[in-house]
Amino acid sequence: MIFQPEALAVVIGFMVLANRLVAALVTPIFDKYDWEKFWIMYIAWVVAGVLVAFSQVNLFAEFIPNEIVGLILTGIVAGGGANLLHDLIDQPSVLFLDEIE
């Protein structure tokens, strides 16, 4: 499956933007009130979904004829990517654990 480079670049940008928005605006609230951080993943999906809906970027336009389904899947990819970026950026010691030992 090969995506259009422009659409992929925009979705990656949305991944980073959703990650930073959630990290700056939502995570401190969860920390302050000691709430379960499990729900942050879903907030990232909503933020990425809103960005995708406003921009109408559809990674799956060539593969899925239904535009709404393509936009929903693109939002899921962008939101899930934001969570992946959060895991990679905020916990770098986990990535290099083998090198430390």
C-alpha positions as CSV (number, residue, x, y, z in Angstrom):
1,M,0.0,0.0,0.0
2,I,1.6,3.3,-1.1
3,F,0.2,6.6,0.1
4,Q,0.4,9.9,-1.6
5,P,3.5,11.7,-0.2
6,E,1.7,15.0,0.4
7,A,-1.1,13.3,2.3
8,L,1.3,11.2,4.3
9,A,3.3,14.3,5.2
10,V,0.2,16.1,6.4
11,V,-0.9,13.2,8.5
12,I,2.6,12.9,10.1
13,G,2.3,16.6,10.9
14,F,-1.1,16.0,12.5
15,M,0.5,13.2,14.5
16,V,3.1,15.6,15.9
17,L,0.5,18.4,16.4
18,A,-2.0,16.1,18.2
19,N,0.9,14.8,20.4
20,R,2.1,18.2,21.4
21,L,-1.5,19.6,22.0
22,V,-2.4,16.7,24.2
23,A,0.9,16.8,26.0
24,A,0.7,20.5,26.6
25,L,-3.0,21.0,27.4
26,V,-4.5,17.6,28.5
27,T,-1.7,15.7,30.3
28,P,-1.1,18.4,32.9
29,I,-4.8,18.3,33.9
30,F,-4.6,14.6,34.3
31,D,-1.4,14.9,36.4
32,K,-2.9,17.6,38.6
33,Y,-6.0,15.7,39.5
34,D,-4.2,12.3,39.5
35,W,-6.6,10.8,36.9
36,E,-6.1,7.6,35.0
37,K,-4.0,8.4,31.9
38,F,-5.5,5.5,29.9
39,W,-8.0,8.0,28.5
40,I,-5.4,10.3,27.0
41,M,-5.1,7.9,24.0
42,Y,-8.7,8.6,23.1
43,I,-8.3,12.3,23.5
44,A,-5.4,12.2,21.0
45,W,-7.6,10.3,18.6
46,V,-10.3,12.9,18.9
47,V,-7.8,15.8,18.4
48,A,-6.3,14.1,15.4
49,G,-9.8,13.3,14.0
50,V,-10.8,16.9,14.3
51,L,-7.7,18.0,12.4
52,V,-8.3,15.4,9.7
53,A,-12.0,16.4,9.4
54,F,-11.1,20.0,9.0
55,S,-8.4,19.4,6.4
56,Q,-10.2,16.5,4.6
57,V,-6.9,14.7,4.2
58,N,-7.7,11.1,3.3
59,L,-4.8,8.6,3.2
60,F,-7.1,5.8,1.9
61,A,-8.8,7.7,-0.9
62,E,-7.3,5.4,-3.6
63,F,-8.1,2.2,-1.7
64,I,-11.5,2.8,0.1
65,P,-14.2,4.4,-2.1
66,N,-16.3,5.7,0.9
67,E,-14.8,9.1,1.9
68,I,-16.2,9.0,5.5
69,V,-14.6,5.7,6.2
70,G,-11.3,6.9,4.8
71,L,-11.3,10.0,6.9
72,I,-12.1,8.0,10.0
73,L,-9.3,5.6,9.3
74,T,-6.9,8.5,8.6
75,G,-7.9,10.0,12.0
76,I,-7.2,6.7,13.7
77,V,-3.8,6.5,12.1
78,A,-3.0,10.1,13.0
79,G,-4.2,9.7,16.6
80,G,-2.5,6.3,17.0
81,G,0.7,7.9,15.7
82,A,0.4,10.6,18.2
83,N,0.4,8.0,20.9
84,L,3.3,6.3,19.4
85,L,5.2,9.5,19.2
86,H,4.3,10.2,22.9
87,D,5.7,6.8,23.8
88,L,8.9,7.3,21.9
89,I,9.6,10.9,23.0
90,D,8.6,10.8,26.6
91,Q,10.1,7.4,27.4
92,P,13.4,7.2,25.5
93,S,15.1,5.1,28.3
94,V,12.8,2.2,27.3
95,L,14.2,2.3,23.8
96,F,17.8,2.1,24.9
97,L,17.5,-0.2,27.8
98,D,19.5,-3.0,26.1
99,E,22.4,-0.6,25.5
100,I,22.5,0.5,29.1
101,E,22.7,-3.1,30.5
